[in-house]
Amino acid sequence: LDGVTAPVTELSFPMGRDREERQRHTATHAERLAALLAAGKNCAFATIGDPSAYSTCGYLAAALRKLLPEVPIEIIPGVNSWSALAAAAGQVLAEDREELRIVPGYIAPETAALDRLLAGGEAVVLLKTYRSRNRLVEELQQRRIPMVYGANLGLPEQFVSSDPEAIKERPTEYLSLLLVPPHLREDHD
């Protein structure tokens, strides 16, 4: 594909809590792609991270399938944020029979939910922690449970730290996650 060029269009997707607004944007973008595909064009949608896990790609693909059910959609895997953070921190996520729990960060700030997530001692990844990060960090700090925070992984402004105070000082970052490594292993005692 050397020398092949194609027009690039940035699609904006709101990441707020307004579900209807997100659905409107997704529908508009799907209609735009459907028109290009119907005209015989090929289209690709690039996203940060892995398109099959907590990604806008899933919503866009579903909307496109409703408009053009016969059009084949190929999803090519990427590097997910939790693997990128573990690699940047030199951390193993899970071994042998350990579980790896990956959950949206907004479900864990409540003490009972966090208790359930941490009960087995396995690794927990809390995604998109921009709304709950400092509460989570403070709770983990009080429990003396190690953590690694990552934001903007793979980008020039990438930040990775296990220092709770440095983490709490960070601005709100949408592309953020918190890794709680396996914390009941002998090497963490």
Order of alpha helices (4+ residues) and beta strands (2+ residues): alpha-alpha-alpha-beta-alpha-beta-alpha-beta-beta-alpha-beta
